[in-house]
Amino acid sequence: MTRKMIWNDLVRNRAVSLITILFISVAAMLLSLAAILTVNLFGAVDRLMADAKTPHFMQMHTGAVDMAGLEDFVGNNRNVADFQVIPFLNVENTDLILGGQRTGQRFLHPKQLV
């Protein structure tokens, strides 16, 4: 009974039925494309992290670095595969000039406003 009602409705309103099926098909296609893009995005991020060889741990400090001590520690510790020491360039955003214009104003942390 229900099948006969649906069939009669499809036969009587062919244009409306065709447009409805078309919209449902396009919606399903867009949903599947969004899922494919999401999977590809996560794969690309993982691949980028592997290719960039990003550090698993990072430590920042001020003062002189004891390179001999670090090399000794790495040499005697089996859990450390590799290490690198990179100097940090501390530049205020107001000191940056791109295209002849300053990049921004001095940022004030909310704790500095008190």
C-alpha positions in Angstrom: 0.0 0.0 0.0 2.7 2.5 1.0 4.8 1.5 -2.1 1.8 2.2 -4.4 1.2 5.6 -2.8 4.9 6.6 -3.2 4.9 5.3 -6.8 1.8 7.3 -7.7 3.3 10.4 -6.1 6.5 10.0 -8.1 4.6 9.5 -11.3 2.3 12.5 -10.8 5.0 14.9 -9.7 7.9 14.0 -11.9 9.7 17.4 -11.8 9.4 17.8 -8.0 10.6 14.2 -7.5 13.5 14.6 -9.9 14.6 17.8 -8.2 14.3 16.3 -4.7 16.4 13.3 -5.8 18.9 15.6 -7.4 19.3 17.7 -4.2 19.6 14.6 -2.0 22.3 13.2 -4.3 24.3 16.4 -4.3 24.0 16.6 -0.5 25.3 13.0 -0.2 28.2 13.8 -2.6 29.2 16.9 -0.7 29.1 15.0 2.6 31.4 12.3 1.3 33.8 14.9 -0.2 33.9 16.7 3.2 34.8 13.4 4.9 37.5 12.7 2.3 39.0 16.1 2.7 39.1 15.7 6.5 40.9 12.4 6.3 43.4 13.9 3.8 43.9 17.0 6.0 44.8 14.9 9.1 47.1 12.7 7.0 48.9 15.8 5.6 49.4 17.2 9.1 50.9 13.9 10.3 53.1 13.7 7.2 54.2 17.4 7.7 55.2 16.7 11.4 57.2 13.6 10.3 59.0 15.4 7.5 59.7 18.5 9.6 61.1 16.3 12.4 59.6 18.5 15.0 60.9 18.1 18.5 58.9 16.1 21.0 60.0 18.2 23.9 61.2 21.8 24.0 62.8 23.7 26.8 63.4 27.5 26.8 65.7 29.3 29.2 67.9 32.3 29.6 71.6 32.5 30.1 74.5 30.6 28.7 74.1 27.0 27.4 76.4 24.3 28.6 76.9 22.5 25.3 79.5 20.1 26.8 77.1 19.1 29.5 74.3 18.5 26.9 76.5 16.4 24.7 77.6 14.4 27.7 74.0 13.8 28.8 72.9 12.8 25.3 75.9 10.4 24.9 75.2 8.7 28.1 71.3 8.4 27.8 69.9 5.8 25.5 66.4 7.4 25.6 67.6 10.5 23.7 67.9 9.9 19.9 68.9 13.4 18.9 69.0 17.0 20.2 69.5 20.5 18.9 70.1 23.9 20.4 68.7 26.8 18.5 69.1 30.4 19.7 65.8 32.2 20.1 65.4 35.6 18.5 63.3 37.8 20.7 61.7 40.5 18.6 58.8 42.7 19.6 55.9 42.8 17.1 56.2 46.6 17.0 59.7 46.3 15.7 58.7 44.3 12.6 58.3 46.2 9.4 56.7 44.5 6.4 56.2 46.3 3.1 57.2 49.6 4.8 54.6 49.4 7.5 54.8 48.4 11.1 53.0 45.1 11.8 51.1 46.1 15.0 51.0 47.9 18.3 52.6 46.7 21.5 50.6 43.9 23.0 49.8 44.3 26.7 49.0 41.1 28.6 45.9 41.4 30.8 48.0 41.0 33.9 50.0 44.1 32.9 46.8 46.2 32.9 46.2 45.7 36.6 
